[in-house]
Amino acid sequence: MSTSSHLTLSLKNDLAEITRASAAVDELGERHHAAPEALYAVNLALEEVLTNTISYGYDDGAAHEIIVHFSMQDGELTLTITDDARPFDPLQAPAPEVNAALEDRPVGGLGIHLAKTMMDGMHYRYESGKNILTMKKKIA
């Protein structure tokens, strides 16, 4: 039997909005009896992506909208994050030097690395002035 559900959130480019996105993940996970480890991975990846977008994607100080669309189909959660921040393909970000001494590591990059490794799949495209990042995770 196929079970599916969809939810779309409109977030402001404000770090306080991340808790709304996390609550949506938790609610979908509860509804679909998701494994707690899988929900943790999704929440961490989403938090990292949203934090990077909000913190580094905008130069103008203006309000911007970030759309997060959740789609649950047969135990797989797909998140599509669409924003009008400057173009940034997280899949092209270099992997951090996790084996280097802390003082020798460049700042940044660990969050995107975590997101990439914790999700089952990620796809990025830039279309019509928008970053569109799709992340997938089997959660149930």
N, C-alpha and C positions, 0 to 999 in steps of 0.2 A: 504494500500500500504506500502510495506517495503522499508525503505530508510536506506542505510548503507554507511559508508565510513571508511577508515583506513588510518593511518599515523604512520610512525615509525621515531623517532628521535634518533640520536646517540649523546649523550652528553659527554663532558669531566667531570672528577671529579673536577669541578671548580664552585664555587658558582655563578659566573657571567653567567653560562649556564642556570640557573633557569629561566631567563627572556625568553629564547627561548622556554622552555617548556610551560610557561604561555601564550606566544603568540599563540602557537599551540592550547591550550585549548580555548582561545578566538576566534580564527579563526574557529575552529570546531563548537563552540557554536553559532557563528554568522550564519554560513552556515545552521545550524539545528534549528535556532530560539529558542535557549535555554533561560530558565528563568535566569535572572541576578543573583538571589540568589543561584541557583544551580551552576552556573559558579564560583561564589565567593567561594563556598564550595569546589569545585574540585581544583581550583587554590591554596587555602589555604592548603588542604590536600597534594597535590603534592609538594608544596613548603616545607612543613614540612618534608615529607619523603626524598626528595632530599637533603635538608639541613643536616638532620641527617646522611644520607649515606656519603655525601661528607665530612662533618666535623668530623665524628667519625668512619667511616667504614674502613679507610685505614691507615696503619702504615708506608708504605714505601716511601711516598713522590713522587711516580712515577705517571705517567699519567695512568688513567684507563677509560674505556668506560662504560657508563650507557645507557642502551637502554630503551626508553619509547615508548611503542606501544599503540596507541589510536585506539579504535574501537567503532564506533557509529552504533547502531542497534536499530531501532524502539524506538527512544527517550532515550535510555540508553547508557551512555558513559562508556566504560570499559578501564581502563588504566592498562597496565602490565609493571612493572618496573623491569628490570633485571640488576643485577650488580655482580661484583666479589669481593665485600667488604667482611669483615669477616661475618660469619653467624649471622644474627639477625632477630628474629621473632618479629615484632612490636606488634603482637596480644597477645604475652605473657608478654608484658611490663605491670607492675602494674599501675593501675589508680592512678593519683596524688591525694594528699589530698587537694582538692580544698576548703574545708571548714576550713582547719587549718590556723592559723595566718601565714602571709607571712614569718616571721622569723623562723617558725617551719617547713616550707616546704622544702623538699630536692630539689636541683637544677635538672632541666630536667624533661622530661616525659609529659609535658603539650602539646607539639606539636603533639606527637603520639596520645595522648588522643583526641585532637581536630580532627585529621585525622579520627580516628575510629568513632567518634560520628557524623561527618559531611557527611561521605559517607554512602551509602545504604548497602554496603557490602564490606568486605575485606577478602582475602585469601592469605596465605603465604605458600611457600614451598622452600626447599633448594635442588637443584638438579644439579648434575655435577659441583659442585664448584660454583654455582650461587645462589644468593638470587632472588626469583621471587615473587613479591608482585602484586596481582591483586586487584584493587579497582573499584567499580561500583557506578554509580550515575545516577538516572533518571533526565535528564536535560530538556526535552521537552515534 
